[in-house]
Amino acid sequence: MSSIRQLLVFLTGHRLSSNTPAGEVGSLTKIGAAIAFASILAAIQFGIAGWFLAMNLYWPLQLMMALVCASIGALIVLVLDRNFIYLADTRYESEKNIAYIYLGIRIFLITVIGSLSSQFTMPLLLKSELAIHSQDLKDGRYTQAKERYHDKYDVPEKVKGVEQLDTQIVRLKKELQVMPPDLVRKRNAYDQCFANYRQKLRTTFAPDLDESEIVNLYAKDKRECERLESIFRESYRAYTEPREEELAKASEGIVSAKLAVEGAKQAVATDLAKTSANNEAYINVASSDVLWSLIQHHPGALMKYVLLSLLQLCLELMPILLKIQAGQSQMGHRIALAAYERKTANLAHMNLSASARIESDLALQRNRHEQAMIARHQQSQQQDFDLRMASEKIAKDLANEQLRQELVQLKRQNTATAWLQDKVSYTFKQAFGGHGGNGGYSANQKPAVPQQTSFGNSPNYSYTRTSS
C-alpha cells in the first residue's frame, strides 16, 4: 500500500498494518483527502488573519505570525475532524447518533471561526468596496467626533456669547453716537436760546447804554439759557454714563470670551487630531466595523458575503458529509465489534462482581443480625441475674433488721431488770441503817441510774454512779 494512501488513512485516525486489504480503506482515503483539504483551507484563512494582525510589524515578524496562525488553524481542523471521524467510524450500531451531534458542533464552530476570520479574508474579495466604505466611515466618524467635541467644550455657546457681546457693543456705540429725540430737543432748545440771546445782544444798540448795561438788560434770558443747558447736561449724563459703563464691561467680557473660544477651539482641534489618527490607524479594510457596515448598507456585498460563507461552510463540512454518506468502513466495523465484545465482557465481569458484592453484603447483614440477637439474649440474662441478686440482698437486709430489733429489745429488758435489782438492793440497805457492808457502795454514793442512749431506732440504757 502506498505511503500517500497510508497518510490519508492516518488522517482519519486509523492505523494500517502491512496485511490490511485495500478494499477496507476505500472510503477512508477519500475522507482523509477531504480532511487534508479542510486543514489547508483553514491554514490559508488563519494565515491571512495572522498577516493582517501583524501588519504594523516588520515583514519577517509578519511572515512568522502568518505561519504560526496557519499552523494553529490547520491543527484545529485536523484534531477535531480526525477524532470525530475515528469515533464515528468505530462506534457500534446503537451509538451512531454521535455523528449528527458532532455535525451540529462543527457547524457552530465553523460559523464562529468563519465569522472571525472573514474580516481578514473578505478584504481580498471585497477590496474596492471595503476601501471606499472605510473612507466613508472615517469621514462620518470625523464629523460625529467634531460635533461631540463641540458639545463637550461648549464651543457653540461660547461663540454665541461672543456674538451677543459684539452685538451689545455695537448697539451701545450706536446709542452713544446717536442721541434720542428727547435729548436732541433739549439740546436744540438751549442752542436756540443762546442764539436768540446773542442775536439780542448784537441787535440792541442805544447811545445812552454801554455794553455791560446791555448784558445786564438780558441777564434773565441768559439765566434761562443756562438753565436749559444744565437740564440738557444732566439728561445727557444720565443717558450716557450707564451705557458707557455697560460698554466698558462688555469690552472686557468680549476679550475673555474670545480667549475662551480660542481655547475651546484648540482643545477641539487636539481631540480631532487624535481621533483622525485613530481612524487612520484602525479603520481599514480589515476592520470588522467596516465589513459589518458594508454588508448592512450594500445588498450586493451582503450577497457576496453570504455566498462565500456558505462555500466555506460546505468545504469545511466536506469530511463530515462524506463520512455520513459513506457509512461505517469494514475496518471501523471490526474495531467497533471488538470494542463491543470487550465492553460486553467487562459488563458481565462487572455484573458478577456486583452480584458477589451483594451476596457478601447479605451475609454480612445476617452475621450482624445474629450477633445482635446473641447480644440481646446475653443482656436479658444479665438483667435476670441482677434482679435475683437485688431480691436476695433485700431479703438479707430485712432479716438483719429483724435480728437487730430483737437484740435491742433484749438489751432493754436486761437493762430494766438490772436497774430494778440495784434499786431494791439499795432500798434494803437503807432500811437497815445504811452501815456495814453496803454492797460495794460508799456512804456518799447512790445506786446507778439508767440513761437512755441511741442504738439504731431503739433506746439503750447505760449506768453511771453518782455520789450523794
WOJO-V774351 format. One record per residue. RES is the residue in three letters. SS is DSSP state (helix for helix, strand for strand, loop for the rest). PHI is phi in degrees with one decimal (* if undefined). PSI is psi in whole degrees, 0 to 359 (999 if undefined). Layout:
BEGIN
((RES & SS & PHI & PSI) (RES & SS & PHI & PSI))
END
This chain:
BEGIN
((MET & loop & * & 135) (SER & loop & -67.7 & 157) (SER & helix & -69.2 & 329) (ILE & helix & -64.9 & 316) (ARG & helix & -64.5 & 320) (GLN & helix & -62.0 & 320) (LEU & helix & -65.3 & 318) (LEU & helix & -64.6 & 320) (VAL & helix & -67.9 & 325) (PHE & helix & -63.5 & 328) (LEU & helix & -66.0 & 339) (THR & loop & -85.9 & 357) (GLY & loop & 99.2 & 353) (HIS & loop & -92.1 & 156) (ARG & loop & -118.8 & 131) (LEU & loop & -98.2 & 146) (SER & loop & -104.0 & 174) (SER & loop & -69.9 & 335) (ASN & loop & -104.1 & 19) (THR & loop & -75.8 & 126) (PRO & loop & -65.0 & 149) (ALA & helix & -71.7 & 336) (GLY & helix & -69.5 & 339) (GLU & helix & -80.0 & 346) (VAL & helix & -116.9 & 17) (GLY & helix & -62.0 & 308) (SER & helix & -73.6 & 333) (LEU & helix & -68.5 & 326) (THR & helix & -65.5 & 322) (LYS & helix & -66.4 & 318) (ILE & helix & -67.0 & 322) (GLY & helix & -63.4 & 321) (ALA & helix & -64.4 & 320) (ALA & helix & -63.8 & 320) (ILE & helix & -63.5 & 318) (ALA & helix & -62.6 & 318) (PHE & helix & -64.1 & 317) (ALA & helix & -64.8 & 323) (SER & helix & -66.3 & 318) (ILE & helix & -64.1 & 319) (LEU & helix & -62.5 & 316) (ALA & helix & -64.4 & 323) (ALA & helix & -64.1 & 320) (ILE & helix & -63.8 & 315) (GLN & helix & -63.4 & 312) (PHE & helix & -68.1 & 327) (GLY & helix & -64.4 & 318) (ILE & helix & -62.8 & 319) (ALA & helix & -62.1 & 316) (GLY & helix & -64.1 & 325) (TRP & helix & -64.0 & 316) (PHE & helix & -71.1 & 327) (LEU & helix & -66.7 & 325) (ALA & loop & -98.5 & 33) (MET & loop & -65.3 & 326) (ASN & loop & -87.4 & 2) (LEU & loop & -96.2 & 175) (TYR & loop & -69.4 & 156) (TRP & helix & -64.2 & 329) (PRO & helix & -65.4 & 318) (LEU & helix & -66.4 & 324) (GLN & helix & -64.8 & 318) (LEU & helix & -66.3 & 319) (MET & helix & -62.4 & 318) (MET & helix & -62.2 & 319) (ALA & helix & -63.7 & 318) (LEU & helix & -65.8 & 319) (VAL & helix & -63.3 & 313) (CYS & helix & -63.7 & 322) (ALA & helix & -63.9 & 319) (SER & helix & -63.2 & 319) (ILE & helix & -62.9 & 315) (GLY & helix & -62.3 & 317) (ALA & helix & -65.1 & 321) (LEU & helix & -68.4 & 323) (ILE & helix & -60.6 & 310) (VAL & helix & -66.3 & 319) (LEU & helix & -64.0 & 315) (VAL & helix & -66.9 & 315) (LEU & helix & -64.9 & 308) (ASP & helix & -69.5 & 322) (ARG & helix & -64.1 & 314) (ASN & helix & -65.5 & 320) (PHE & helix & -65.5 & 315) (ILE & helix & -60.9 & 318) (TYR & helix & -66.1 & 316) (LEU & helix & -65.3 & 319) (ALA & helix & -68.8 & 328) (ASP & helix & -81.0 & 336) (THR & loop & -106.8 & 17) (ARG & loop & -88.6 & 150) (TYR & loop & -76.9 & 170) (GLU & helix & -59.2 & 326) (SER & helix & -77.4 & 357) (GLU & helix & -122.4 & 27) (LYS & loop & -78.2 & 348) (ASN & loop & -67.6 & 349) (ILE & helix & -63.8 & 334) (ALA & helix & -62.5 & 316) (TYR & helix & -72.8 & 326) (ILE & helix & -64.5 & 314) (TYR & helix & -68.0 & 330) (LEU & helix & -61.3 & 316) (GLY & helix & -63.6 & 321) (ILE & helix & -64.9 & 317) (ARG & helix & -67.4 & 323) (ILE & helix & -62.4 & 319) (PHE & helix & -63.0 & 314) (LEU & helix & -65.8 & 319) (ILE & helix & -64.5 & 320) (THR & helix & -63.6 & 316) (VAL & helix & -67.1 & 309) (ILE & helix & -65.8 & 322) (GLY & helix & -65.2 & 323) (SER & helix & -65.2 & 325) (LEU & helix & -76.0 & 321) (SER & helix & -83.7 & 345) (SER & helix & -67.2 & 333) (GLN & helix & -68.8 & 347) (PHE & helix & -103.4 & 331) (THR & helix & -86.1 & 330) (MET & helix & -65.9 & 328) (PRO & helix & -58.3 & 336) (LEU & helix & -76.3 & 334) (LEU & helix & -101.6 & 336) (LEU & loop & -124.0 & 47) (LYS & helix & -65.4 & 312) (SER & helix & -67.5 & 316) (GLU & helix & -62.4 & 317) (LEU & helix & -68.1 & 324) (ALA & helix & -65.5 & 315) (ILE & helix & -65.0 & 317) (HIS & helix & -70.1 & 327) (SER & helix & -65.0 & 322) (GLN & helix & -66.4 & 322) (ASP & helix & -62.7 & 320) (LEU & helix & -65.8 & 322) (LYS & helix & -61.7 & 314) (ASP & helix & -63.8 & 316) (GLY & helix & -63.9 & 319) (ARG & helix & -70.3 & 328) (TYR & helix & -65.0 & 317) (THR & helix & -64.8 & 317) (GLN & helix & -63.9 & 319) (ALA & helix & -65.9 & 323) (LYS & helix & -63.3 & 315) (GLU & helix & -64.0 & 320) (ARG & helix & -66.0 & 318) (TYR & helix & -71.4 & 327) (HIS & helix & -63.3 & 319) (ASP & helix & -69.7 & 325) (LYS & helix & -63.9 & 316) (TYR & loop & -97.1 & 9) (ASP & loop & 55.7 & 42) (VAL & helix & -64.3 & 315) (PRO & helix & -61.3 & 321) (GLU & helix & -66.0 & 319) (LYS & helix & -68.3 & 320) (VAL & helix & -65.0 & 320) (LYS & helix & -63.6 & 322) (GLY & helix & -64.8 & 320) (VAL & helix & -64.1 & 317) (GLU & helix & -64.1 & 321) (GLN & helix & -65.0 & 319) (LEU & helix & -66.2 & 321) (ASP & helix & -63.5 & 317) (THR & helix & -63.3 & 321) (GLN & helix & -65.5 & 320) (ILE & helix & -65.2 & 317) (VAL & helix & -62.0 & 318) (ARG & helix & -64.7 & 318) (LEU & helix & -66.9 & 319) (LYS & helix & -62.6 & 320) (LYS & helix & -66.1 & 319) (GLU & helix & -66.3 & 326) (LEU & helix & -73.2 & 328) (GLN & helix & -78.2 & 324) (VAL & loop & -111.0 & 116) (MET & loop & -80.3 & 153) (PRO & loop & -70.2 & 163) (PRO & helix & -60.6 & 328) (ASP & helix & -62.4 & 313) (LEU & helix & -67.3 & 325) (VAL & helix & -62.8 & 317) (ARG & helix & -62.1 & 317) (LYS & helix & -64.9 & 320) (ARG & helix & -66.7 & 319) (ASN & helix & -64.3 & 325) (ALA & helix & -64.6 & 312) (TYR & helix & -74.1 & 331) (ASP & helix & -63.4 & 316) (GLN & helix & -64.7 & 323) (CYS & helix & -63.7 & 313) (PHE & helix & -66.3 & 325) (ALA & helix & -64.2 & 317) (ASN & helix & -65.5 & 321) (TYR & helix & -63.0 & 314) (ARG & helix & -66.7 & 327) (GLN & helix & -65.4 & 318) (LYS & helix & -63.7 & 321) (LEU & helix & -65.3 & 323) (ARG & helix & -74.8 & 324) (THR & helix & -87.1 & 342) (THR & loop & -82.2 & 127) (PHE & loop & -152.0 & 128) (ALA & loop & -146.5 & 141) (PRO & loop & -69.6 & 337) (ASP & loop & -96.3 & 6) (LEU & loop & -120.0 & 133) (ASP & loop & -91.9 & 185) (GLU & helix & -69.1 & 319) (SER & helix & -65.4 & 323) (GLU & helix & -68.6 & 327) (ILE & helix & -68.5 & 321) (VAL & helix & -63.8 & 317) (ASN & helix & -65.3 & 331) (LEU & helix & -66.1 & 325) (TYR & loop & -107.1 & 27) (ALA & helix & -66.0 & 323) (LYS & helix & -62.0 & 318) (ASP & helix & -65.1 & 324) (LYS & helix & -66.1 & 316) (ARG & helix & -62.5 & 323) (GLU & helix & -64.9 & 320) (CYS & helix & -66.3 & 319) (GLU & helix & -64.8 & 323) (ARG & helix & -62.9 & 317) (LEU & helix & -64.6 & 325) (GLU & helix & -67.9 & 318) (SER & helix & -64.8 & 322) (ILE & helix & -61.3 & 318) (PHE & helix & -65.8 & 317) (ARG & helix & -62.0 & 316) (GLU & helix & -63.9 & 316) (SER & helix & -64.2 & 323) (TYR & helix & -66.9 & 316) (ARG & helix & -63.7 & 317) (ALA & helix & -62.6 & 332) (TYR & helix & -84.3 & 321) (THR & helix & -90.1 & 326) (GLU & helix & -61.5 & 311) (PRO & helix & -60.6 & 322) (ARG & helix & -70.6 & 324) (GLU & helix & -66.9 & 319) (GLU & helix & -63.9 & 317) (GLU & helix & -63.9 & 323) (LEU & helix & -66.7 & 321) (ALA & helix & -65.3 & 316) (LYS & helix & -63.1 & 319) (ALA & helix & -66.2 & 325) (SER & helix & -66.6 & 320) (GLU & helix & -69.0 & 319) (GLY & helix & -65.7 & 325) (ILE & helix & -70.9 & 333) (VAL & helix & -67.6 & 311) (SER & helix & -66.0 & 325) (ALA & helix & -66.5 & 321) (LYS & helix & -66.4 & 322) (LEU & helix & -64.0 & 319) (ALA & helix & -63.2 & 319) (VAL & helix & -64.0 & 318) (GLU & helix & -64.4 & 320) (GLY & helix & -63.4 & 318) (ALA & helix & -64.7 & 319) (LYS & helix & -64.7 & 323) (GLN & helix & -66.3 & 319) (ALA & helix & -63.3 & 318) (VAL & helix & -62.1 & 318) (ALA & helix & -64.6 & 321) (THR & helix & -64.0 & 313) (ASP & helix & -65.1 & 323) (LEU & helix & -66.9 & 327) (ALA & helix & -65.7 & 318) (LYS & helix & -63.9 & 318) (THR & helix & -63.3 & 318) (SER & helix & -62.9 & 319) (ALA & helix & -64.2 & 317) (ASN & helix & -64.5 & 318) (ASN & helix & -63.0 & 318) (GLU & helix & -68.0 & 328) (ALA & helix & -81.3 & 325) (TYR & helix & -115.8 & 342) (ILE & loop & -95.0 & 102) (ASN & loop & -144.3 & 189) (VAL & loop & -68.9 & 342) (ALA & loop & -94.3 & 5) (SER & loop & -79.9 & 139) (SER & helix & -69.1 & 328) (ASP & helix & -63.2 & 320) (VAL & helix & -65.7 & 315) (LEU & helix & -64.2 & 315) (TRP & helix & -64.9 & 317) (SER & helix & -66.2 & 325) (LEU & helix & -66.0 & 313) (ILE & helix & -73.8 & 344) (GLN & helix & -80.0 & 325) (HIS & helix & -104.8 & 351) (HIS & loop & -127.0 & 108) (PRO & helix & -61.3 & 324) (GLY & helix & -64.0 & 316) (ALA & helix & -64.7 & 323) (LEU & helix & -63.4 & 317) (MET & helix & -62.4 & 316) (LYS & helix & -64.6 & 321) (TYR & helix & -64.1 & 317) (VAL & helix & -65.1 & 316) (LEU & helix & -63.1 & 317) (LEU & helix & -65.6 & 322) (SER & helix & -65.2 & 319) (LEU & helix & -64.9 & 320) (LEU & helix & -62.4 & 316) (GLN & helix & -62.0 & 318) (LEU & helix & -63.0 & 316) (CYS & helix & -65.5 & 319) (LEU & helix & -65.7 & 320) (GLU & helix & -78.2 & 337) (LEU & loop & -89.0 & 1) (MET & helix & -59.0 & 317) (PRO & helix & -60.8 & 320) (ILE & helix & -68.8 & 319) (LEU & helix & -64.5 & 319) (LEU & helix & -64.6 & 322) (LYS & helix & -66.6 & 318) (ILE & helix & -64.1 & 323) (GLN & helix & -73.1 & 320) (ALA & helix & -77.1 & 332) (GLY & loop & 79.6 & 198) (GLN & loop & -84.3 & 135) (SER & loop & -80.9 & 167) (GLN & helix & -65.6 & 321) (MET & helix & -65.0 & 317) (GLY & helix & -64.8 & 323) (HIS & helix & -65.2 & 319) (ARG & helix & -65.3 & 318) (ILE & helix & -65.5 & 319) (ALA & helix & -64.3 & 320) (LEU & helix & -65.3 & 318) (ALA & helix & -64.6 & 319) (ALA & helix & -65.0 & 322) (TYR & helix & -66.6 & 320) (GLU & helix & -64.2 & 317) (ARG & helix & -62.3 & 320) (LYS & helix & -65.7 & 319) (THR & helix & -63.8 & 317) (ALA & helix & -62.5 & 318) (ASN & helix & -64.1 & 320) (LEU & helix & -65.6 & 320) (ALA & helix & -63.2 & 316) (HIS & helix & -62.8 & 320) (MET & helix & -65.4 & 323) (ASN & helix & -65.7 & 318) (LEU & helix & -62.1 & 317) (SER & helix & -63.2 & 321) (ALA & helix & -66.7 & 318) (SER & helix & -65.1 & 319) (ALA & helix & -63.3 & 320) (ARG & helix & -65.3 & 322) (ILE & helix & -64.4 & 316) (GLU & helix & -62.5 & 317) (SER & helix & -63.8 & 324) (ASP & helix & -65.9 & 320) (LEU & helix & -65.2 & 317) (ALA & helix & -61.7 & 318) (LEU & helix & -62.9 & 319) (GLN & helix & -64.9 & 320) (ARG & helix & -62.8 & 315) (ASN & helix & -60.7 & 318) (ARG & helix & -64.9 & 323) (HIS & helix & -67.0 & 316) (GLU & helix & -62.6 & 318) (GLN & helix & -62.9 & 323) (ALA & helix & -66.4 & 320) (MET & helix & -64.2 & 316) (ILE & helix & -60.5 & 317) (ALA & helix & -63.3 & 321) (ARG & helix & -66.6 & 321) (HIS & helix & -63.4 & 315) (GLN & helix & -62.4 & 322) (GLN & helix & -65.3 & 321) (SER & helix & -66.9 & 320) (GLN & helix & -62.7 & 319) (GLN & helix & -63.4 & 320) (GLN & helix & -65.1 & 320) (ASP & helix & -62.3 & 316) (PHE & helix & -61.7 & 318) (ASP & helix & -63.4 & 320) (LEU & helix & -65.1 & 319) (ARG & helix & -64.5 & 316) (MET & helix & -63.8 & 322) (ALA & helix & -66.6 & 319) (SER & helix & -65.4 & 318) (GLU & helix & -63.0 & 321) (LYS & helix & -64.3 & 319) (ILE & helix & -64.2 & 320) (ALA & helix & -63.8 & 316) (LYS & helix & -61.7 & 319) (ASP & helix & -64.8 & 321) (LEU & helix & -66.1 & 318) (ALA & helix & -64.2 & 317) (ASN & helix & -63.3 & 321) (GLU & helix & -65.5 & 320) (GLN & helix & -65.0 & 316) (LEU & helix & -62.1 & 320) (ARG & helix & -63.7 & 318) (GLN & helix & -63.6 & 320) (GLU & helix & -63.6 & 318) (LEU & helix & -61.4 & 318) (VAL & helix & -62.5 & 319) (GLN & helix & -63.6 & 317) (LEU & helix & -62.3 & 318) (LYS & helix & -61.4 & 320) (ARG & helix & -61.0 & 315) (GLN & helix & -63.5 & 315) (ASN & helix & -62.0 & 321) (THR & helix & -66.7 & 315) (ALA & helix & -63.8 & 319) (THR & helix & -63.6 & 314) (ALA & helix & -62.4 & 324) (TRP & helix & -69.6 & 319) (LEU & helix & -63.8 & 320) (GLN & helix & -64.2 & 317) (ASP & helix & -63.8 & 319) (LYS & helix & -65.1 & 316) (VAL & helix & -63.7 & 318) (SER & helix & -65.2 & 321) (TYR & helix & -69.3 & 319) (THR & helix & -66.4 & 322) (PHE & helix & -65.6 & 319) (LYS & helix & -69.8 & 324) (GLN & helix & -67.4 & 325) (ALA & helix & -67.1 & 331) (PHE & loop & -96.7 & 24) (GLY & loop & 107.7 & 346) (GLY & loop & 68.9 & 23) (HIS & loop & -132.5 & 175) (GLY & loop & 82.0 & 209) (GLY & loop & -64.6 & 121) (ASN & loop & -108.4 & 23) (GLY & loop & 63.6 & 33) (GLY & loop & 91.2 & 2) (TYR & loop & -107.9 & 141) (SER & loop & -82.7 & 176) (ALA & loop & -69.2 & 334) (ASN & loop & -94.8 & 8) (GLN & strand & -108.9 & 152) (LYS & strand & -117.0 & 160) (PRO & strand & -66.0 & 155) (ALA & strand & -64.7 & 141) (VAL & strand & -107.5 & 128) (PRO & strand & -67.6 & 138) (GLN & strand & -118.5 & 143) (GLN & strand & -88.3 & 129) (THR & strand & -122.0 & 160) (SER & strand & -92.5 & 133) (PHE & strand & -140.2 & 95) (GLY & loop & 69.9 & 235) (ASN & loop & -106.2 & 5) (SER & strand & -112.8 & 146) (PRO & strand & -74.2 & 151) (ASN & strand & -133.2 & 153) (TYR & strand & -123.5 & 138) (SER & strand & -128.1 & 166) (TYR & strand & -116.9 & 140) (THR & strand & -132.1 & 146) (ARG & strand & -98.1 & 132) (THR & strand & -115.7 & 139) (SER & strand & -84.6 & 146) (SER & loop & -75.7 & 999))
END
